[in-house]
Amino acid sequence: MRSSPGTHLWLAVIAVTSLTLALSPAGLDTYFLHRNSSNLHQLAHHPVRALLGSAFWIEDPADLLLYAVLFEVLHAPVERWLGTARWLLTVATAHITATLVSQQVVLLAIRDHDVPRSMAHVVDIGVSYGLAASAGILTYRIARRRRWLYLAAVLSFFLVPLFADRTYTDLGHALSLATGLACYPLTRHPPHEKPVAPEQRPGAH
């Protein structure tokens, strides 16, 4: 936990918000979810709260254990590898970019009468955009002989739903994955990776 404090602090906050939802009376849980959504209505009236708050809630508290596992598998290794600052920059950029672009697509669809206007008020929360970004940048941590297999699996996981269902959430996941892959420059000379001494390098004399 000391090597990935951001991951576990984030997870702790999600545990608190999930417990809040689980213990809330009927109706109040819906209020919390809508208030912290990053839908068009909230982005228009409370953009900062919408972008930040939506990253600290999950819709079903019963999924907390699943997300805890995903945080340990994806976020924690990336944070240990790149350091908290670079990891946070990657997931925050992905979360904000995916949210804004996917909601812009919803806005255009509403204007074209392709979806009902109620889409501006749907619950849009969760941590999956950040997880997709970590899955993307983690590609560069995988050994070269397995990297392409890992990348093929990750691309299939996120792109197949996009082409099959074509929802704005699937678009957000694909954008987040692309953001993680685009953050390759952040993987150069990670702060927690010790440089190899000249005498230890292959072929050194």
Residue pairs with C-beta under 8 A, 6 or more apart in sequence:
1 8
3 76
3 79
3 80
3 192
4 75
4 76
4 77
4 79
4 80
4 84
5 79
5 84
6 75
6 79
6 84
6 87
6 88
7 71
7 72
7 75
7 76
7 79
7 87
8 71
8 76
10 55
10 56
10 71
10 75
10 127
11 67
11 68
11 71
13 56
14 56
14 57
14 58
14 64
14 67
14 127
15 64
17 32
17 56
17 57
17 58
18 57
18 58
18 61
18 64
19 61
20 32
21 29
21 32
21 33
21 57
21 61
22 61
24 32
32 57
33 57
33 59
33 123
33 125
34 42
34 121
34 123
35 42
35 53
36 42
36 49
36 50
36 53
36 54
36 56
36 57
36 125
37 50
37 54
37 122
37 123
37 124
37 125
38 50
38 51
38 53
38 54
38 99
38 103
38 124
38 125
39 50
39 103
39 106
39 119
39 120
39 121
39 122
39 123
39 124
40 103
40 106
40 107
40 110
40 119
40 120
40 121
41 120
41 121
42 49
42 50
43 50
43 51
43 99
43 100
43 103
51 95
51 96
51 99
53 125
54 99
54 124
54 125
54 126
55 95
55 126
55 127
55 129
55 130
56 127
57 125
57 126
58 64
58 67
58 125
58 126
58 127
59 123
59 125
59 126
67 127
70 131
71 131
74 131
74 134
74 135
74 138
75 87
75 91
75 130
75 131
75 134
77 138
77 141
78 87
78 90
78 134
78 137
78 138
78 141
79 87
80 192
81 141
81 187
81 190
81 192
81 193
82 90
82 137
82 186
82 187
82 190
82 191
82 192
83 190
83 191
83 192
86 186
86 190
86 191
87 134
89 183
89 186
90 133
90 134
90 137
90 179
90 180
90 183
90 186
91 129
91 130
91 133
91 134
92 130
93 133
93 179
93 183
94 129
94 130
94 132
94 133
94 136
94 175
94 176
94 179
94 180
95 129
95 130
95 133
95 176
97 175
97 176
97 179
98 129
98 132
98 171
98 172
98 173
98 175
98 176
98 179
99 124
99 129
99 172
101 171
101 172
101 175
102 168
102 169
102 171
102 172
102 175
103 124
103 168
105 168
105 171
106 115
106 119
106 120
106 168
107 120
109 115
109 119
110 116
110 117
110 119
110 120
124 169
128 169
128 172
128 173
128 176
129 172
129 173
129 175
129 176
130 176
131 176
132 158
132 173
132 174
132 176
132 177
132 180
133 176
133 177
133 179
133 180
133 183
134 180
135 154
135 158
135 177
135 180
136 154
136 176
136 177
136 178
136 179
136 180
136 181
136 183
137 180
137 181
137 183
137 184
137 186
137 187
138 150
138 180
139 147
139 150
139 151
139 154
139 180
139 181
140 147
140 184
140 187
141 187
142 150
154 177
155 177
158 170
158 173
158 174
158 177
159 174
161 167
161 170
161 173
162 170
162 171
162 173
162 174
189 195
198 204
